[in-house]
Amino acid sequence: MDIGGVERAWRRGWMFAIGALSRGDRVAIPPDWSSRELSGLFMRAQGIGDLILATGVIRAIAEAHPNIQLDVLTTPVAAPVLDYNPHVRRIHVLRRSPPRYAALARAVRAARYDVVIDGKITRGASFVRSPALSMVSRAPFRIGVGGGNHKLVYNLCVDRFDRTTTHMVEGSASLASPFGIDPARTEFRPEIVLSGEERRHAERQWTIAAADRDTAGARWLVNLSAGGAERRWPDDRWITLLRHLRARRPRATIAVIGMANEWGAVQAVARSAGASAVPAPSLRDALALVGSTHHVITSNTSITHAASAFCIPTVLLLERGHDQWASWRTPSEVAYWSGPTVRSLDVGTAIAALDRFLVAQPETAAPAEHHAGVSPLSSASYPLSR
């Protein structure tokens, strides 16, 4: 028996069934989106970085069609990214338990959406959750990436995302094309909005960090934590890298952050490297620190994407071949690793990337707009990651 063939047939069968039970034409023609008040649901139920990168296309749709009220479906860990976002009306949170999933399905059905946009562009061959919610919504227009059997579920398909040649921001931007938005003429920089109190709290943290080490130079935010153990660089290498930064930039204010469960490591690294350990107990605390720094060093792509939202120059430790997750049109340098984990990255390679970055970046503070609390959404051109 051809098990693979059976699986493919089964997958196509249930996708065909979901499409058949969905409202609207099998292949739709985009309507006049500005003709009346409409409601839409943008689904991006993945990680923090995924949602940050999607904020640009959310903004583009909302600004092109102010009559469309946009809600967002995401995960509990990523939802705070959208705090204070003026383009999002309501947030649905996906919680992984049958009763809560049933409650979410009822809420999505009750909202009577006109259009659903599936923001997961890195779609695998098998998926259930997004098509099922698209069907439950009864939305007559369903937008998603094409390829494979996706046309059985989505009636407005956009080009399939090619992760080998395309940045994630550009991939998400294609989802705006059914709304008559020209990706080539639209700004899709990620967007994070900070409240006044969040900005003030971050400024207090930087003041404490500067006083703690008696420094007054440019701010450097160093994030130790990563989304998985395979991307967590060893503490002794962080210490060597930051000692090198301290030697090259003796007046710099270097703040080290990490997840709450790594606070001990954060303190130890900061103490050994002549830096300051700065508590960032929540995602919003970390985002505010990113938005108020001058430079970022991280192996966590979520922090990288937050830095891109504020156009903060970044040094990134990144797995080779994953440039789709690199900085977006923001000055940056990359220290690539190629082994099974980031431990394959030797400290000399990271120091070389930092040195290249230091040559390109002035020692003075960054422009004031980096501290405005929102993304700098001008049409200016920024150099791409190398």
Secondary structure as UniProt FT lines:
FT   HELIX           3..21
FT   TURN            33..34
FT   STRAND          38..43
FT   HELIX           48..64
FT   TURN            66..67
FT   STRAND          68..74
FT   TURN            76..78
FT   HELIX           79..82
FT   TURN            83..84
FT   TURN            86..87
FT   STRAND          90..93
FT   HELIX           98..111
FT   STRAND          115..118
FT   HELIX           129..137
FT   STRAND          141..145
FT   TURN            148..149
FT   HELIX           150..152
FT   STRAND          156..158
FT   TURN            163..165
FT   HELIX           168..173
FT   HELIX           174..179
FT   HELIX           183..185
FT   HELIX           196..213
FT   STRAND          219..223
FT   HELIX           229..231
FT   HELIX           235..248
FT   TURN            250..251
FT   STRAND          253..257
FT   HELIX           260..262
FT   HELIX           263..273
FT   STRAND          276..277
FT   HELIX           283..291
FT   STRAND          295..298
FT   HELIX           301..309
FT   TURN            310..311
FT   STRAND          314..319
FT   TURN            320..321
FT   HELIX           323..325
FT   STRAND          332..337
FT   HELIX           342..344
FT   HELIX           347..360
FT   HELIX           368..371
//
